[in-house]
Amino acid sequence: MSQSELFEAVDALVASRASLPPAQERKRLRHAHGLTLDDVAAALKVRRATVSGWESVRKTVEPRGPEREAYARLLSKLAELYPVPAPAEAQTAPHGPAPEAADATALENSEPPAPAAVPVAAAPAAVPRPERTTGPSPASRRPGAEKAVPANNTDRRFENGPLAVVDVEEGRVLAYCTGGLVLEVPARSLAALVEWTLREARLGQPRLSGPGKDADPLLVLTESALERYGLPVALTDEERLAGRVPEGHKAVKQLARAGWKLTKRGLGPWARIYRPAQGSERACVQLCIPSWNALDARHWGRAAQLPPAELTRVLGVYASRVMTPRGSTAVTGLELMTALHPPTRASEPDASGKRHSAHNPGSLGKDPVDCAPCEAPDGHPLLADLPRFHVRGPGEKLFEEAYDWARPMTDAECTLRHLVGIDVNMAFAAGANGLLVGLGAPTHVTNPAFDPKLPGSWLVDLSHVDLSRVKVGKEWVQLDGGLLPSPFTPKGEPPEGPAWYATPTVAYAVELGYDVRPLEAHVRYDNGRYLDGWYNRLRDAYLATMADLGVHTDLAPSDFLAAMAGYRERDPQLAIVASAIKATVKGGLGKLRERPRGEGWRPGQPWRALSRPTWRPDIRAAVISRTRVNLHRKIVKHAASTGQYPVAILSDCVVYAAGGPSPLDFLPYRAGKPLPGGFRLGINPGLVKHEGTQTVLWGEEVRERFDAPDLNLARYIKDGTVTDIDNGE
């Protein structure tokens, strides 16, 4: 044997006894580099189960032969990239143990320390699918995870995050939690799953307000989990219409035998399973079932089709920045209002030292209040005495809705080449910011003096307001009123006589320079800025998510337009979160005037939503009113400065004719600065983004095809696709 062959034999002998770190450290290094068991197995030409055995804490199987040499080399390289971080105690204590001893202690400890808090704005990075833990202990956390639970979830009771996606893989039930943690679930039935969640899973979220309640843990059941726990993968047509499985279903009976109850909505896409509270202790778990259409594709995109780890990331980011979902985005938007302003709080101690439940100032209270007759939607019990088929006019009904207005293009506009749409970011959230709304019941007054700081509904004649001559700031300006929509009606038509308006609409008439003399009003002397906290939380959630997608608040106009182009493709999961946040705003406001939803309701009878203190059509009307006049104010300032008028408006989208395809081709930026009080490009709520561009020829051809010279082109400006105009799709 030659000398080189002898040396090779010696090297192989040394490699066969290569030093390997403990099993837990092997797993930490693999996860730190984003590798799965399959990745390592493919590289070393071994089975996945073999690599899993090398990392098993309970019974580690040591590699042999050439695989050991390659595995040791892999771990050595990873250890150079990801050294073991020293515990905080070792870094701060002046006479603490040496770093090496501290590291060894941390690795041997079976109860890892609580994860470090991270800012709410920090979204978990998109990583490969995390691996499951090898034991059922709920305290088992993936070592080396860079992102753990949100900063507002430092409570040890909720150390594993607000929610978990339950899936079945290779016969084992796994719960994917936020931060990359995967728990093994021992529960064999739905009732046992609820018990395990409350006793061992450590899931939930701390309250958003001092007097509020902690969020209940949320379990998201995949199709394989539904099969494991005896639930259908999909609802039948009858069950889908009912919104639940029948009360006689075996899973419902099983829960009842175990002493669990369901809310009135039963076992449906968003189910709540609970036992009556014992004192302050709640026992409640919420289920989300994507395959039953819990995650509406209009708001959650393709979230329901995501793998468990990715779905956990989407819902986890939403929960950390908004709140744990309580149902649809609309339901969650409404619940967020209550979570930030709970109806009650503990009173000061009485003579015996006992505290009682008392009204929480600034909230809507725990009891519903009646709206004013003009604020009531058709079919409300307050209108039960009206003749059948009676149609209420503007003098009987408050009708504050978003814009749906368009006009024919002028000859000058037809000579331009493009139609450019701009969209106001989170327009309705911006309309809620700083808005005074009523907190209590209305008071009816006749011939009142208008007070712009008094929330309410006012019967007033605004037909004398002439948009050809209005005040902009302190100066009167001349405009082409025929090219402007009226700010007082959703269709942009001038009012013809007295009508009911919310306070912001009447205040805008005064701002334009005209006197108003209300005939009567329903005002709310008990009022406050109830929606400020709601706006702030949703604004911060949206801005943080868009920043993660590369769209920041300090970008120059051209850089902003470039950043917005294709932002969804940068991280499709976070793009879903951004969409859900925007849907939470609109849906939450819509829930303030929720209409009957079947259940055998007939006009004149109360429906379920009326029993909520958050059924407040006046607040919804005030937000929409303010949003509409905010948009009109920008349009007027833009027209006064540039002589340009909108061609179409749909809700928060405005279309202008322009010489070029970009918003910068008609927005009056001077030296990089926008028109004060006008449209400004940016991601903040109230600023605008590019909605879409089509040609003027396209617009004229569409209107001619449908024989509709005032067809609202804002509805189709995004991609140019025109569907049936009769149903508004």
PETA-V40928 format. One line per field, one symbol per residue. burial: + if it has 24 or more other ideal C-beta (glycine too) atoms within 12 Angstrom, else -. Layout:
BEGIN
burial->???
END
This chain:
BEGIN
burial->--------------+--+-++++++++++++++++++--++--+-+---++++++++----++---++++++-++--++--+-+--+--------------++--++----+--++-+-+++++-++-++++++---+++++++++++++-++---+++++++++++++--++++++++++++++-+-++++++++++-++++++++++-+++++++++++++-++-+++++--+-------+++---+-++-++----+++--++++++++++-------+++++++++++++++--+++-++-++++++++++++++++++++++++++++++++++++++++--------------+-++++---++++++++++-+-++--------+-+-++++++++++++-+---+--+-+++++++++++++++++++++++++-+---+-+-+-+++++++++--+-+--+++----+-+---++++++++++-++--+++++++++++++++-+-+-+++++++-++++++-+++++++++++++++++++-+-+-+--++-++--+---++++++++++++++++++++++++------------+-++-+++++++++++++++++++++++++++++++-+++++++++++++++--+++++++++----++--+++++++++++++++++++-+++-++------++++++++----+-------
END
